[in-house]
Amino acid sequence: MSNLFKILVKITLILLFCITLSSCGDPLAKLPGGKRDTPEGGLERARKNIEEGKGVSLGGMINKKTTYEFSTSNPLWRATFDVIDFMPLVNVDYSGGMIITDWYTDANTTDEALKFTIRFLSNEVRADSLKIIIHKKICKQGTNCITQKISSPKLEQTIRSDIIKKAAQLKLQDGKKKKKK
Protein backbone atom coordinates (compact mmCIF):
# COMPACT_ATOMS: atom_id res chain seq x y z
CA MET A 1 0.00 0.00 0.00
CA SER A 2 2.79 2.38 0.78
CA ASN A 3 4.25 1.89 -2.73
CA LEU A 4 0.91 2.77 -4.28
CA PHE A 5 0.73 5.87 -2.12
CA LYS A 6 4.24 6.98 -3.15
CA ILE A 7 3.39 6.54 -6.82
CA LEU A 8 0.16 8.58 -6.45
CA VAL A 9 2.07 11.36 -4.68
CA LYS A 10 4.66 11.46 -7.46
CA ILE A 11 1.99 11.57 -10.19
CA THR A 12 0.16 14.34 -8.32
CA LEU A 13 3.33 16.38 -7.98
CA ILE A 14 4.15 15.97 -11.67
CA LEU A 15 0.61 17.05 -12.64
CA LEU A 16 0.77 20.10 -10.35
CA PHE A 17 4.17 21.02 -11.79
CA CYS A 18 2.84 20.72 -15.38
CA ILE A 19 -0.24 22.84 -14.55
CA THR A 20 1.98 25.49 -12.95
CA LEU A 21 4.25 25.63 -15.99
CA SER A 22 1.38 25.80 -18.45
CA SER A 23 -0.20 28.71 -16.55
CA CYS A 24 2.97 30.77 -17.09
CA GLY A 25 2.42 30.73 -20.83
CA ASP A 26 4.84 29.74 -23.55
CA PRO A 27 8.32 30.87 -22.47
CA LEU A 28 9.62 30.66 -26.07
CA ALA A 29 6.90 32.96 -27.40
CA LYS A 30 8.58 36.04 -25.91
CA LEU A 31 11.94 35.37 -27.55
CA PRO A 32 12.76 36.93 -30.96
CA GLY A 33 11.35 34.64 -33.63
CA GLY A 34 8.95 33.09 -31.13
CA LYS A 35 5.37 32.06 -31.97
CA ARG A 36 3.84 35.50 -31.36
CA ASP A 37 6.31 37.32 -33.64
CA THR A 38 6.34 34.87 -36.53
CA PRO A 39 3.45 34.97 -39.00
CA GLU A 40 2.26 31.58 -40.14
CA GLY A 41 1.96 32.17 -43.89
CA GLY A 42 5.00 32.28 -46.15
CA LEU A 43 4.06 35.56 -47.84
CA GLU A 44 3.40 37.20 -44.48
CA ARG A 45 6.82 36.03 -43.19
CA ALA A 46 8.50 37.38 -46.34
CA ARG A 47 6.81 40.79 -45.95
CA LYS A 48 7.80 40.96 -42.28
CA ASN A 49 11.41 40.02 -43.07
CA ILE A 50 11.63 42.72 -45.75
CA GLU A 51 10.18 45.31 -43.36
CA GLU A 52 12.78 44.36 -40.74
CA GLY A 53 15.60 44.47 -43.29
CA LYS A 54 16.20 40.73 -43.22
CA GLY A 55 15.35 40.13 -46.86
CA VAL A 56 17.77 39.66 -49.74
CA SER A 57 17.92 42.61 -52.08
CA LEU A 58 19.44 42.82 -55.52
CA GLY A 59 19.03 46.55 -55.70
CA GLY A 60 22.13 48.30 -57.01
CA MET A 61 23.70 45.08 -58.23
CA ILE A 62 21.95 44.89 -61.54
CA ASN A 63 24.07 45.88 -64.55
CA LYS A 64 27.29 45.83 -62.52
CA LYS A 65 30.23 43.98 -64.03
CA THR A 66 31.91 41.25 -62.04
CA THR A 67 35.63 40.82 -61.63
CA TYR A 68 35.66 37.05 -61.82
CA GLU A 69 38.63 35.62 -63.64
CA PHE A 70 38.85 32.04 -64.71
CA SER A 71 42.05 30.23 -65.50
CA THR A 72 41.25 30.32 -69.21
CA SER A 73 41.09 34.12 -69.15
CA ASN A 74 44.38 34.60 -67.30
CA PRO A 75 47.26 34.83 -69.81
CA LEU A 76 49.93 34.35 -67.13
CA TRP A 77 48.31 31.10 -66.01
CA ARG A 78 47.92 29.77 -69.57
CA ALA A 79 51.48 30.77 -70.49
CA THR A 80 52.86 28.86 -67.51
CA PHE A 81 51.16 25.69 -68.70
CA ASP A 82 52.50 26.22 -72.21
CA VAL A 83 56.05 26.60 -70.92
CA ILE A 84 56.04 23.63 -68.50
CA ASP A 85 53.81 21.35 -70.58
CA PHE A 86 56.53 18.67 -70.72
CA MET A 87 56.50 18.22 -66.93
CA PRO A 88 54.00 16.05 -65.04
CA LEU A 89 51.89 18.00 -62.57
CA VAL A 90 51.18 17.08 -58.95
CA ASN A 91 49.05 19.99 -57.76
CA VAL A 92 47.29 22.76 -59.66
CA ASP A 93 45.30 25.27 -57.63
CA TYR A 94 44.00 28.30 -59.49
CA SER A 95 42.26 29.85 -56.50
CA GLY A 96 45.40 29.48 -54.40
CA GLY A 97 47.61 30.56 -57.31
CA MET A 98 50.03 27.65 -57.29
CA ILE A 99 51.36 24.99 -59.64
CA ILE A 100 53.55 22.17 -58.36
CA THR A 101 55.16 19.76 -60.80
CA ASP A 102 56.24 16.21 -60.18
CA TRP A 103 59.90 15.22 -60.26
CA TYR A 104 61.15 15.47 -63.83
CA THR A 105 64.14 13.62 -65.24
CA ASP A 106 65.19 13.95 -68.85
CA ALA A 107 66.80 11.21 -70.94
CA ASN A 108 70.36 12.53 -70.48
CA THR A 109 70.46 12.51 -66.67
CA THR A 110 68.99 9.54 -64.87
CA ASP A 111 70.26 10.31 -61.37
CA GLU A 112 69.01 13.92 -61.17
CA ALA A 113 65.43 15.22 -61.10
CA LEU A 114 63.89 18.70 -60.89
CA LYS A 115 60.64 19.84 -59.31
CA PHE A 116 59.11 23.30 -59.86
CA THR A 117 56.79 25.22 -57.56
CA ILE A 118 55.31 28.26 -59.27
CA ARG A 119 53.33 30.75 -57.20
CA PHE A 120 51.27 33.51 -58.77
CA LEU A 121 51.53 36.70 -56.73
CA SER A 122 49.46 38.77 -59.16
CA ASN A 123 47.43 38.36 -62.36
CA GLU A 124 49.40 41.10 -64.09
CA VAL A 125 51.90 40.13 -66.78
CA ARG A 126 55.05 41.26 -64.97
CA ALA A 127 58.23 39.53 -63.86
CA ASP A 128 57.46 40.08 -60.17
CA SER A 129 54.07 38.37 -60.52
CA LEU A 130 55.73 34.94 -60.30
CA LYS A 131 57.73 33.23 -57.59
CA ILE A 132 59.55 30.18 -58.88
CA ILE A 133 61.10 27.65 -56.51
CA ILE A 134 63.18 24.80 -57.95
CA HIS A 135 64.16 21.67 -56.05
CA LYS A 136 66.75 19.20 -57.24
CA LYS A 137 66.96 15.55 -56.24
CA ILE A 138 70.18 13.65 -56.76
CA CYS A 139 70.06 9.88 -56.33
CA LYS A 140 73.13 7.67 -56.16
CA GLN A 141 72.35 4.13 -57.32
CA GLY A 142 68.61 4.72 -56.97
CA THR A 143 68.47 4.50 -53.18
CA ASN A 144 70.51 7.27 -51.56
CA CYS A 145 68.71 10.48 -52.57
CA ILE A 146 69.49 14.05 -51.59
CA THR A 147 66.90 16.78 -52.12
CA GLN A 148 67.80 20.44 -52.02
CA LYS A 149 66.43 23.79 -53.05
CA ILE A 150 68.33 25.24 -55.97
CA SER A 151 69.14 28.91 -55.92
CA SER A 152 69.97 29.14 -59.61
CA PRO A 153 68.98 32.61 -60.74
CA LYS A 154 69.81 31.69 -64.33
CA LEU A 155 67.35 28.76 -64.50
CA GLU A 156 64.64 30.65 -62.60
CA GLN A 157 65.12 33.70 -64.83
CA THR A 158 64.95 31.57 -67.98
CA ILE A 159 61.65 29.99 -66.91
CA ARG A 160 60.26 33.34 -65.73
CA SER A 161 61.19 35.13 -68.97
CA ASP A 162 59.72 32.32 -71.10
CA ILE A 163 56.45 32.53 -69.15
CA ILE A 164 56.30 36.34 -69.34
CA LYS A 165 57.04 36.35 -73.11
CA LYS A 166 54.35 33.75 -73.76
CA ALA A 167 51.87 35.59 -71.50
CA ALA A 168 52.50 38.85 -73.35
CA GLN A 169 51.83 37.08 -76.67
CA LEU A 170 48.60 35.55 -75.33
CA LYS A 171 47.46 38.90 -73.93
CA LEU A 172 48.13 40.56 -77.29
CA GLN A 173 46.17 37.81 -79.10
CA ASP A 174 43.26 38.19 -76.65
CA GLY A 175 43.25 41.96 -77.24
CA LYS A 176 43.08 41.45 -81.01
CA LYS A 177 40.19 38.98 -80.62
CA LYS A 178 38.24 41.47 -78.49
CA LYS A 179 38.75 44.26 -81.04
CA LYS A 180 37.38 42.07 -83.86
CA LYS A 181 34.16 41.43 -81.96
QUIQUI-V366423 format. One record per run of one state. SS is the DSSP state (alpha for helix, beta for strand, coil for the rest). FROM is the first residue (numbers start at 0). TO is the last residue. If there is no record, write none. Layout:
ss:SS from:FROM to:TO
ss:SS from:FROM to:TO
//
This chain:
ss:coil from:0 to:0
ss:alpha from:1 to:22
ss:coil from:23 to:40
ss:alpha from:41 to:50
ss:coil from:51 to:69
ss:alpha from:70 to:72
ss:coil from:73 to:73
ss:alpha from:74 to:82
ss:coil from:83 to:87
ss:beta from:88 to:92
ss:coil from:93 to:96
ss:beta from:97 to:100
ss:coil from:101 to:102
ss:beta from:103 to:103
ss:coil from:104 to:110
ss:beta from:111 to:119
ss:coil from:120 to:125
ss:alpha from:126 to:128
ss:beta from:129 to:139
ss:coil from:140 to:142
ss:beta from:143 to:149
ss:coil from:150 to:151
ss:alpha from:152 to:179
ss:coil from:180 to:180
//
